[in-house]
Amino acid sequence: MEQQVQLGDIVRMKKPHPCGSSEWEVLRVGMDFRLKCQGCGHLVMLPRPKFERMMRGIVRHAAPQS
């Protein structure tokens, strides 16, 4: 039941950011994930194991590139 996270997806995390938003945009995928807060625009890097523990689910998939 592993969910495939791709660039541009909006994900919901367990704990909200101090600004109040718990939705993040995925900007980088690999051993580390780069995320952008959808509330205030703050950027963070998380190692893959921590990201996988903290992610609740995918809110919206990225639009397919054509």
C-alpha positions as CSV (number, residue, x, y, z in Angstrom):
1,M,0.0,0.0,0.0
2,E,3.0,2.3,-0.6
3,Q,1.9,5.6,-2.2
4,Q,4.1,6.9,-5.0
5,V,5.0,10.6,-4.3
6,Q,6.0,12.6,-7.3
7,L,7.3,16.1,-7.9
8,G,4.5,18.7,-7.6
9,D,2.2,16.5,-5.4
10,I,0.6,18.1,-2.4
11,V,0.9,16.0,0.7
12,R,-0.7,16.1,4.2
13,M,1.7,15.7,7.1
14,K,0.9,14.5,10.7
15,K,1.8,17.7,12.5
16,P,0.9,21.1,11.2
17,H,3.5,23.8,10.5
18,P,3.6,26.6,13.1
19,C,1.7,28.8,10.5
20,G,-1.2,26.4,10.8
21,S,-1.0,24.5,7.5
22,S,-0.4,20.8,7.3
23,E,-0.2,20.7,3.5
24,W,3.1,20.7,1.7
25,E,4.2,20.7,-2.0
26,V,6.9,18.2,-2.9
27,L,9.8,20.0,-4.7
28,R,12.5,17.2,-4.6
29,V,12.3,13.4,-4.3
30,G,15.2,11.1,-3.5
31,M,17.1,10.2,-0.4
32,D,15.8,13.6,1.0
33,F,12.5,15.3,0.3
34,R,12.3,19.1,-0.2
35,L,8.9,20.4,0.8
36,K,7.3,23.8,0.6
37,C,4.6,24.8,3.1
38,Q,1.4,25.8,1.4
39,G,0.5,28.3,4.1
40,C,3.6,30.4,4.4
41,G,6.0,29.2,1.7
42,H,8.7,27.9,4.2
43,L,11.1,25.3,2.6
44,V,12.3,22.3,4.6
45,M,14.4,19.2,3.8
46,L,13.5,15.8,5.4
47,P,15.3,12.5,5.1
48,R,13.2,9.8,3.4
49,P,12.5,7.7,6.5
50,K,11.2,10.7,8.5
51,F,9.1,11.9,5.5
52,E,7.5,8.4,5.2
53,R,6.7,8.3,8.9
54,M,5.2,11.8,8.9
55,M,3.2,11.7,5.7
56,R,-0.6,11.0,6.1
57,G,-1.5,11.0,2.5
58,I,-1.5,12.7,-0.9
59,V,-4.1,15.5,-1.1
60,R,-3.6,16.2,-4.8
61,H,-1.4,14.7,-7.5
62,A,0.7,16.9,-9.8
63,A,-0.8,17.7,-13.2
64,P,0.7,15.4,-15.8
65,Q,3.3,17.1,-17.9
66,S,2.7,17.1,-21.6
